[in-house]
Amino acid sequence: MPPAPATPLLLGCPGCGSAIVECAFALAGLPLEVEDVDYSAGSPTRARLLAVNPLGQVPALVFPDGRVLTESLAILHGVNELAPDAGLVPGPGEAAREAFHRWVVFLVASVYPTFTYGDEPGKWVADERGAGQLRLSTDRHRERLWREMDAHAMAPWFLGERLSAIDLYLLVMTRWRPGPAWFRTNAARLDAIATRAGTLAPLGPILKRHFGA
């Protein structure tokens, strides 16, 4: 494995879930180096990623002491421990803590896997027709999940008056399939939260780099 960096180093890729981690570091005011890698097979940077995360997935965070942390939610909990005043995770005794854990796990355990299997269905289904059906079924299931989450959303943030890591997930994930136009029509509460999060000054450069806006 390459030498550990002097500052936490995030391996990610433009438009990926690593953007969520970048946003968390920015809101927490913590230093972070970012290295873009292409995780696809045959990429010249894939070996670099595999040396850090043998699963070949991003985000992967390398600490100055050489520790490696993967999985976005685990990383965000780590950010919260380093900078609890950022409020990314409701603390013990906060009324929003239970709802936070319910819905952030919903995002990573229910919504996120629809992309895992739907983005590259050919990895999981051998025939072209079956791959197309998998893509369609995961897209439809994701839309049902988003509608369910929208029904429970509060304002101005998902948990009400306090910002949390959930809002950072929404900021990024609403830009993925089915896209912002779908959310404006079918999940207006989530769209409003994502739009509000996009106005936070520390996140502007990150959004521009990942999504061009």
Backbone as CSV, one residue per row, in Angstrom:
resi,resn,N_x,N_y,N_z,CA_x,CA_y,CA_z,C_x,C_y,C_z
1,MET,0.847,-1.199,0.000,0.000,0.000,0.000,0.880,1.246,0.000
2,PRO,0.484,2.315,-0.722,1.268,3.546,-0.754,1.404,4.157,0.631
3,PRO,2.407,5.023,0.832,2.573,5.681,2.129,1.325,6.453,2.534
4,ALA,1.096,6.535,3.827,-0.070,7.263,4.326,0.098,8.754,4.060
5,PRO,-0.986,9.453,3.750,-0.906,10.889,3.468,-0.771,11.701,4.748
6,ALA,-0.339,12.962,4.607,-0.227,13.850,5.761,-1.589,14.350,6.219
7,THR,-2.527,14.398,5.305,-3.911,14.808,5.560,-4.809,13.664,5.126
8,PRO,-5.974,13.459,5.762,-6.873,12.412,5.278,-7.073,12.510,3.769
9,LEU,-6.955,11.377,3.105,-7.047,11.315,1.645,-8.274,10.513,1.253
10,LEU,-9.119,11.117,0.439,-10.329,10.457,-0.028,-10.151,10.019,-1.470
11,LEU,-10.289,8.728,-1.695,-10.337,8.213,-3.054,-11.796,8.191,-3.487
12,GLY,-12.094,8.856,-4.580,-13.466,8.935,-5.057,-13.499,9.108,-6.552
13,CYS,-14.661,9.444,-7.068,-14.790,9.709,-8.495,-15.887,10.743,-8.704
14,PRO,-15.778,11.547,-9.755,-16.767,12.600,-9.995,-18.181,12.050,-10.112
15,GLY,-19.099,12.673,-9.382,-20.497,12.283,-9.443,-20.872,11.097,-8.589
16,CYS,-19.901,10.515,-7.896,-20.158,9.311,-7.093,-20.513,9.680,-5.647
17,GLY,-20.726,8.641,-4.846,-21.058,8.847,-3.447,-19.961,9.515,-2.653
18,SER,-18.750,9.533,-3.192,-17.665,10.223,-2.504,-17.960,11.708,-2.353
19,ALA,-18.832,12.253,-3.209,-19.216,13.663,-3.077,-19.889,13.922,-1.736
20,ILE,-20.621,12.940,-1.231,-21.284,13.078,0.068,-20.243,13.258,1.166
21,VAL,-19.185,12.473,1.089,-18.117,12.562,2.084,-17.403,13.905,1.982
22,GLU,-17.131,14.357,0.776,-16.506,15.670,0.594,-17.351,16.766,1.235
23,CYS,-18.659,16.688,1.037,-19.561,17.683,1.623,-19.498,17.654,3.145
24,ALA,-19.427,16.471,3.716,-19.362,16.351,5.171,-18.088,16.978,5.718
25,PHE,-16.959,16.697,5.087,-15.700,17.298,5.528,-15.766,18.821,5.415
26,ALA,-16.351,19.310,4.326,-16.429,20.756,4.120,-17.276,21.426,5.192
27,LEU,-18.439,20.855,5.502,-19.300,21.446,6.526,-18.657,21.378,7.902
28,ALA,-17.876,20.331,8.135,-17.212,20.179,9.426,-15.960,21.038,9.537
29,GLY,-15.522,21.613,8.414,-14.324,22.440,8.434,-13.049,21.646,8.619
30,LEU,-13.046,20.402,8.180,-11.894,19.525,8.335,-11.099,19.453,7.038
31,PRO,-9.765,19.383,7.130,-8.946,19.284,5.918,-9.121,17.927,5.241
32,LEU,-9.036,17.929,3.930,-9.210,16.697,3.167,-8.519,16.837,1.822
33,GLU,-7.766,15.820,1.457,-7.238,15.720,0.104,-8.130,14.763,-0.669
34,VAL,-8.321,15.046,-1.936,-9.183,14.220,-2.778,-8.395,13.732,-3.981
35,GLU,-8.507,12.459,-4.241,-7.862,11.852,-5.412,-8.930,11.104,-6.204
36,ASP,-9.156,11.532,-7.429,-10.144,10.870,-8.276,-9.556,9.612,-8.892
37,VAL,-10.328,8.540,-8.838,-9.931,7.278,-9.455,-11.094,6.758,-10.290
38,ASP,-10.764,5.954,-11.273,-11.771,5.287,-12.095,-11.820,3.838,-11.643
39,TYR,-12.953,3.433,-11.058,-13.042,2.086,-10.490,-13.398,1.023,-11.519
40,SER,-13.664,1.405,-12.749,-14.090,0.429,-13.756,-12.951,-0.509,-14.130
41,ALA,-13.309,-1.718,-14.535,-12.317,-2.721,-14.926,-11.487,-2.196,-16.087
42,GLY,-10.185,-2.406,-16.005,-9.295,-1.957,-17.065,-8.806,-0.536,-16.915
43,SER,-9.322,0.185,-15.937,-8.890,1.564,-15.726,-7.446,1.596,-15.225
44,PRO,-6.652,2.563,-15.669,-5.267,2.656,-15.193,-5.152,3.012,-13.714
45,THR,-6.233,3.529,-13.123,-6.190,3.877,-11.701,-6.860,2.828,-10.815
46,ARG,-7.368,1.765,-11.415,-8.050,0.752,-10.610,-7.089,0.064,-9.640
47,ALA,-5.867,-0.186,-10.084,-4.894,-0.836,-9.202,-4.633,0.020,-7.967
48,ARG,-4.603,1.316,-8.163,-4.415,2.237,-7.040,-5.559,2.093,-6.041
49,LEU,-6.783,2.005,-6.545,-7.939,1.845,-5.669,-7.918,0.495,-4.970
50,LEU,-7.601,-0.557,-5.706,-7.583,-1.899,-5.119,-6.542,-2.022,-4.015
51,ALA,-5.464,-1.250,-4.121,-4.440,-1.280,-3.077,-4.971,-0.724,-1.765
52,VAL,-5.979,0.132,-1.855,-6.579,0.736,-0.663,-7.825,-0.024,-0.234
53,ASN,-8.669,-0.354,-1.199,-9.907,-1.089,-0.934,-9.994,-2.261,-1.902
54,PRO,-9.727,-3.476,-1.439,-9.742,-4.647,-2.323,-11.069,-4.881,-3.034
55,LEU,-12.155,-4.283,-2.540,-13.442,-4.414,-3.220,-13.556,-3.481,-4.418
56,GLY,-12.607,-2.570,-4.557,-12.622,-1.669,-5.695,-13.756,-0.674,-5.673
57,GLN,-14.165,-0.251,-4.487,-15.297,0.664,-4.354,-14.853,1.993,-3.753
58,VAL,-15.569,3.033,-4.134,-15.384,4.344,-3.515,-16.680,4.705,-2.790
59,PRO,-16.568,5.534,-1.753,-15.393,6.225,-1.249,-14.510,5.337,-0.373
60,ALA,-13.230,5.682,-0.351,-12.281,5.036,0.547,-11.416,6.139,1.148
61,LEU,-11.359,6.183,2.453,-10.647,7.246,3.162,-9.397,6.673,3.811
62,VAL,-8.253,7.300,3.529,-6.975,6.886,4.108,-6.548,7.945,5.117
63,PHE,-6.391,7.533,6.370,-5.985,8.455,7.421,-4.468,8.607,7.447
64,PRO,-3.969,9.688,8.049,-2.520,9.884,8.119,-1.765,8.748,8.799
65,ASP,-2.421,8.021,9.699,-1.737,6.908,10.365,-1.828,5.612,9.569
66,GLY,-2.420,5.665,8.369,-2.494,4.491,7.511,-3.790,3.725,7.583
67,ARG,-4.653,4.051,8.545,-5.939,3.370,8.615,-6.781,3.688,7.389
68,VAL,-7.578,2.715,6.979,-8.472,2.890,5.837,-9.905,2.682,6.309
69,LEU,-10.771,3.593,5.920,-12.185,3.482,6.255,-12.996,3.562,4.974
70,THR,-13.869,2.588,4.771,-14.748,2.579,3.612,-16.200,2.650,4.085
71,GLU,-17.115,2.744,3.138,-18.558,2.886,3.363,-18.865,4.312,3.823
72,SER,-19.665,4.999,3.036,-19.914,6.420,3.285,-20.470,6.696,4.677
73,LEU,-21.389,5.876,5.141,-21.992,6.140,6.446,-20.976,5.981,7.565
74,ALA,-20.105,4.991,7.461,-19.053,4.824,8.460,-18.132,6.040,8.468
75,ILE,-17.806,6.536,7.285,-16.938,7.710,7.193,-17.621,8.928,7.802
76,LEU,-18.914,9.096,7.523,-19.622,10.253,8.069,-19.721,10.198,9.592
77,HIS,-19.865,9.008,10.143,-19.835,8.887,11.604,-18.456,9.284,12.127
78,GLY,-17.412,8.913,11.393,-16.066,9.313,11.786,-15.881,10.819,11.746
79,VAL,-16.418,11.452,10.712,-16.364,12.912,10.621,-17.093,13.537,11.806
80,ASN,-18.229,12.977,12.158,-18.999,13.511,13.285,-18.229,13.399,14.593
81,GLU,-17.464,12.337,14.759,-16.668,12.192,15.975,-15.545,13.225,16.024
82,LEU,-14.975,13.533,14.853,-13.901,14.524,14.804,-14.429,15.943,14.975
83,ALA,-15.653,16.183,14.504,-16.226,17.530,14.557,-17.696,17.450,14.959
84,PRO,-17.972,17.092,16.211,-19.369,16.914,16.636,-20.198,18.188,16.538
85,ASP,-19.542,19.351,16.601,-20.295,20.604,16.530,-20.932,20.817,15.162
86,ALA,-20.463,20.096,14.153,-21.070,20.212,12.823,-22.479,19.635,12.807
87,GLY,-22.781,18.760,13.771,-24.142,18.246,13.920,-24.591,17.288,12.843
88,LEU,-23.666,16.597,12.210,-24.054,15.680,11.138,-24.876,14.506,11.652
89,VAL,-24.630,14.114,12.890,-25.366,13.008,13.513,-25.958,13.513,14.829
90,PRO,-27.258,13.401,15.025,-27.847,13.824,16.299,-27.212,13.084,17.472
91,GLY,-26.930,13.797,18.524,-26.276,13.202,19.668,-27.231,12.448,20.575
92,PRO,-26.682,11.704,21.538,-27.519,10.981,22.498,-28.480,11.932,23.204
93,GLY,-29.722,11.519,23.285,-30.723,12.344,23.939,-31.466,13.285,23.019
94,GLU,-30.943,13.512,21.812,-31.658,14.376,20.864,-32.887,13.657,20.331
95,ALA,-33.970,14.396,20.222,-35.226,13.800,19.769,-35.124,13.228,18.363
96,ALA,-34.251,13.813,17.539,-34.153,13.389,16.139,-33.246,12.180,15.936
97,ARG,-32.608,11.706,16.991,-31.592,10.664,16.830,-32.177,9.367,16.261
98,GLU,-33.318,8.938,16.778,-33.928,7.689,16.310,-34.325,7.792,14.841
99,ALA,-34.972,8.890,14.473,-35.376,9.077,13.078,-34.159,9.165,12.166
100,PHE,-33.102,9.801,12.657,-31.886,9.881,11.846,-31.379,8.498,11.489
101,HIS,-31.226,7.651,12.495,-30.678,6.321,12.227,-31.608,5.508,11.330
102,ARG,-32.895,5.649,11.538,-33.827,4.911,10.681,-33.633,5.285,9.214
103,TRP,-33.600,6.585,8.933,-33.634,7.013,7.535,-32.266,7.028,6.874
104,VAL,-31.212,7.225,7.633,-29.897,7.147,6.997,-29.570,5.700,6.642
105,VAL,-30.005,4.759,7.476,-29.830,3.346,7.129,-30.740,2.973,5.961
106,PHE,-31.918,3.535,5.908,-32.812,3.332,4.762,-32.105,3.737,3.467
107,LEU,-31.394,4.856,3.506,-30.691,5.320,2.313,-29.599,4.354,1.880
108,VAL,-28.767,3.925,2.824,-27.615,3.112,2.433,-27.959,1.636,2.264
109,ALA,-29.018,1.170,2.935,-29.347,-0.259,2.873,-30.474,-0.574,1.906
110,SER,-31.331,0.401,1.615,-32.464,0.149,0.721,-32.322,0.873,-0.614
111,VAL,-32.040,2.175,-0.574,-31.961,2.937,-1.825,-30.655,2.675,-2.555
112,TYR,-29.553,2.756,-1.860,-28.242,2.633,-2.505,-28.077,1.330,-3.285
113,PRO,-28.508,0.185,-2.759,-28.338,-1.065,-3.517,-29.065,-1.090,-4.853
114,THR,-30.091,-0.273,-5.031,-30.758,-0.255,-6.335,-29.815,0.267,-7.411
115,PHE,-28.862,1.104,-7.023,-27.841,1.548,-7.972,-26.771,0.479,-8.155
116,THR,-26.425,-0.201,-7.078,-25.415,-1.254,-7.164,-25.784,-2.277,-8.223
117,TYR,-27.047,-2.674,-8.241,-27.487,-3.701,-9.185,-28.035,-3.123,-10.483
118,GLY,-28.554,-1.904,-10.435,-29.167,-1.333,-11.625,-28.225,-0.582,-12.538
119,ASP,-27.141,-0.016,-11.996,-26.227,0.756,-12.833,-25.494,-0.121,-13.839
120,GLU,-25.084,-1.292,-13.407,-24.372,-2.226,-14.286,-25.034,-3.600,-14.195
121,PRO,-26.255,-3.720,-14.705,-26.990,-4.980,-14.554,-26.309,-6.162,-15.226
122,GLY,-25.483,-5.883,-16.235,-24.775,-6.965,-16.908,-23.786,-7.697,-16.018
123,LYS,-23.403,-7.096,-14.902,-22.520,-7.768,-13.953,-23.237,-8.877,-13.210
124,TRP,-24.575,-8.793,-13.157,-25.346,-9.706,-12.322,-26.232,-10.646,-13.127
125,VAL,-26.569,-10.245,-14.350,-27.445,-11.052,-15.207,-26.749,-11.248,-16.547
126,ALA,-26.668,-12.490,-16.993,-25.866,-12.800,-18.178,-26.494,-12.324,-19.480
127,ASP,-27.807,-12.507,-19.644,-28.415,-12.174,-20.932,-28.867,-10.718,-20.965
128,GLU,-28.866,-10.151,-22.171,-29.168,-8.729,-22.339,-30.589,-8.390,-21.904
129,ARG,-31.535,-9.254,-22.223,-32.921,-8.982,-21.852,-33.082,-8.954,-20.335
130,GLY,-32.480,-9.938,-19.681,-32.562,-9.976,-18.222,-31.908,-8.764,-17.584
131,ALA,-30.795,-8.316,-18.172,-30.120,-7.132,-17.647,-31.016,-5.902,-17.772
132,GLY,-31.704,-5.795,-18.894,-32.619,-4.675,-19.079,-33.767,-4.700,-18.090
133,GLN,-34.271,-5.894,-17.814,-35.360,-6.022,-16.845,-34.891,-5.667,-15.439
134,LEU,-33.650,-6.058,-15.124,-33.108,-5.722,-13.809,-32.965,-4.209,-13.665
135,ARG,-32.481,-3.566,-14.707,-32.349,-2.102,-14.674,-33.717,-1.451,-14.464
136,LEU,-34.713,-1.916,-15.195,-36.051,-1.338,-15.096,-36.663,-1.578,-13.724
137,SER,-36.531,-2.788,-13.212,-37.164,-3.113,-11.932,-36.497,-2.380,-10.777
138,THR,-35.179,-2.233,-10.819,-34.508,-1.493,-9.747,-34.838,-0.006,-9.824
139,ASP,-34.981,0.521,-11.036,-35.378,1.926,-11.168,-36.770,2.156,-10.579
140,ARG,-37.689,1.264,-10.887,-39.058,1.417,-10.373,-39.099,1.256,-8.858
141,HIS,-38.348,0.293,-8.353,-38.322,0.092,-6.903,-37.737,1.317,-6.209
142,ARG,-36.706,1.896,-6.784,-36.097,3.087,-6.197,-37.103,4.228,-6.121
143,GLU,-37.892,4.383,-7.157,-38.898,5.447,-7.138,-39.909,5.230,-6.015
144,ARG,-40.281,3.987,-5.758,-41.185,3.700,-4.632,-40.526,4.062,-3.305
145,LEU,-39.258,3.743,-3.191,-38.534,4.059,-1.961,-38.454,5.569,-1.744
146,TRP,-38.177,6.301,-2.809,-38.097,7.755,-2.678,-39.435,8.347,-2.273
147,ARG,-40.512,7.840,-2.838,-41.832,8.352,-2.460,-42.124,8.088,-0.983
148,GLU,-41.717,6.917,-0.512,-41.919,6.595,0.901,-41.130,7.548,1.785
149,MET,-39.898,7.813,1.410,-39.083,8.723,2.208,-39.634,10.139,2.153
150,ASP,-40.104,10.550,1.003,-40.671,11.887,0.850,-41.868,12.089,1.780
151,ALA,-42.644,11.034,1.972,-43.830,11.133,2.826,-43.467,11.401,4.282
152,HIS,-42.232,11.083,4.662,-41.802,11.271,6.046,-40.897,12.489,6.221
153,ALA,-40.596,13.180,5.136,-39.680,14.317,5.205,-40.317,15.501,5.917
154,MET,-39.509,16.200,6.693,-39.945,17.429,7.352,-39.329,18.614,6.613
155,ALA,-39.365,19.782,7.226,-38.810,20.979,6.600,-38.253,21.899,7.695
156,PRO,-37.246,22.707,7.390,-36.616,22.845,6.076,-35.627,21.740,5.740
157,TRP,-35.238,20.952,6.771,-34.349,19.811,6.555,-35.134,18.532,6.778
158,PHE,-34.536,17.412,6.451,-35.295,16.170,6.543,-35.781,15.911,7.960
159,LEU,-34.965,16.236,8.946,-35.334,16.006,10.340,-36.024,17.208,10.968
160,GLY,-36.297,18.228,10.190,-36.948,19.417,10.724,-36.016,20.610,10.733
161,GLU,-35.804,21.198,11.900,-35.019,22.432,11.990,-33.518,22.196,11.967
162,ARG,-33.080,20.947,12.131,-31.639,20.712,12.203,-31.141,19.972,10.968
163,LEU,-30.008,20.462,10.462,-29.312,19.813,9.356,-28.680,18.524,9.848
164,SER,-28.608,17.514,8.996,-27.923,16.274,9.348,-27.295,15.675,8.097
165,ALA,-26.579,14.587,8.289,-25.950,13.898,7.161,-26.977,13.423,6.142
166,ILE,-28.206,13.180,6.567,-29.254,12.767,5.628,-29.404,13.794,4.516
167,ASP,-29.328,15.059,4.858,-29.506,16.113,3.865,-28.377,16.117,2.842
168,LEU,-27.188,15.697,3.255,-26.070,15.596,2.315,-26.276,14.429,1.357
169,TYR,-26.788,13.325,1.867,-27.133,12.211,0.975,-28.168,12.661,-0.054
170,LEU,-29.184,13.369,0.395,-30.228,13.818,-0.526,-29.676,14.796,-1.550
171,LEU,-28.792,15.675,-1.123,-28.188,16.640,-2.034,-27.543,15.947,-3.224
172,VAL,-26.838,14.870,-2.961,-26.120,14.155,-4.025,-27.016,13.151,-4.736
173,MET,-27.753,12.363,-3.984,-28.488,11.249,-4.591,-29.672,11.694,-5.440
174,THR,-30.232,12.875,-5.170,-31.324,13.356,-6.020,-30.824,13.783,-7.395
175,ARG,-29.528,13.859,-7.570,-28.954,14.174,-8.876,-28.732,12.917,-9.715
176,TRP,-28.905,11.774,-9.100,-28.785,10.508,-9.826,-30.152,10.107,-10.378
177,ARG,-30.188,9.007,-11.122,-31.453,8.499,-11.637,-32.478,8.327,-10.510
178,PRO,-33.702,8.823,-10.707,-34.341,9.324,-11.929,-34.103,10.794,-12.232
179,GLY,-33.353,11.514,-11.412,-32.955,12.870,-11.726,-33.818,13.953,-11.108
180,PRO,-33.286,15.189,-11.082,-33.967,16.295,-10.408,-35.389,16.556,-10.889
181,ALA,-35.638,16.446,-12.181,-36.989,16.732,-12.690,-38.011,15.774,-12.086
182,TRP,-37.624,14.513,-11.915,-38.541,13.538,-11.312,-38.848,13.930,-9.870
183,PHE,-37.830,14.337,-9.137,-38.048,14.705,-7.738,-38.940,15.930,-7.617
184,ARG,-38.765,16.890,-8.492,-39.610,18.083,-8.422,-41.087,17.727,-8.558
185,THR,-41.367,16.707,-9.349,-42.755,16.321,-9.600,-43.269,15.291,-8.609
186,ASN,-42.419,14.351,-8.212,-42.872,13.185,-7.454,-42.412,13.134,-5.999
187,ALA,-41.426,13.923,-5.650,-40.916,13.923,-4.271,-40.487,15.345,-3.934
188,ALA,-41.456,16.237,-3.909,-41.171,17.670,-3.799,-40.491,18.037,-2.485
189,ARG,-40.790,17.326,-1.419,-40.155,17.634,-0.132,-38.662,17.326,-0.191
190,LEU,-38.321,16.177,-0.745,-36.908,15.825,-0.875,-36.199,16.794,-1.811
191,ASP,-36.884,17.184,-2.873,-36.296,18.142,-3.810,-36.011,19.469,-3.120
192,ALA,-36.933,19.928,-2.287,-36.739,21.199,-1.582,-35.556,21.121,-0.623
193,ILE,-35.406,19.986,0.036,-34.284,19.802,0.963,-32.969,19.813,0.201
194,ALA,-32.916,19.080,-0.900,-31.695,19.030,-1.705,-31.349,20.408,-2.256
195,THR,-32.358,21.132,-2.697,-32.130,22.477,-3.226,-31.572,23.394,-2.145
196,ARG,-32.135,23.302,-0.951,-31.659,24.131,0.162,-30.214,23.777,0.509
197,ALA,-29.905,22.491,0.568,-28.540,22.064,0.883,-27.553,22.589,-0.157
198,GLY,-27.999,22.667,-1.390,-27.130,23.147,-2.455,-26.763,24.609,-2.340
199,THR,-27.458,25.356,-1.478,-27.147,26.772,-1.287,-26.114,27.003,-0.189
200,LEU,-25.721,25.964,0.525,-24.732,26.111,1.592,-23.376,26.449,0.971
201,ALA,-22.810,27.566,1.371,-21.610,28.088,0.721,-20.438,27.106,0.663
202,PRO,-20.137,26.363,1.739,-18.988,25.457,1.664,-19.137,24.345,0.631
203,LEU,-20.368,24.083,0.199,-20.599,22.958,-0.704,-20.575,23.359,-2.174
204,GLY,-20.608,24.662,-2.448,-20.655,25.123,-3.829,-19.543,24.583,-4.711
205,PRO,-18.268,24.716,-4.310,-17.182,24.208,-5.151,-17.244,22.694,-5.363
206,ILE,-17.725,21.973,-4.367,-17.829,20.516,-4.493,-18.883,20.152,-5.525
207,LEU,-20.030,20.794,-5.444,-21.095,20.517,-6.411,-20.654,20.870,-7.824
208,LYS,-19.944,21.975,-7.966,-19.487,22.380,-9.298,-18.515,21.361,-9.872
209,ARG,-17.633,20.850,-9.032,-16.648,19.878,-9.513,-17.307,18.562,-9.895
210,HIS,-18.294,18.144,-9.132,-18.915,16.842,-9.373,-20.031,16.892,-10.412
211,PHE,-20.788,17.974,-10.406,-21.991,18.006,-11.239,-22.061,19.207,-12.176
212,GLY,-21.072,20.074,-12.095,-21.049,21.223,-12.976,-21.996,22.327,-12.588
213,ALA,-22.561,22.241,-11.390,-23.499,23.274,-10.938,-23.506,23.312,-9.420
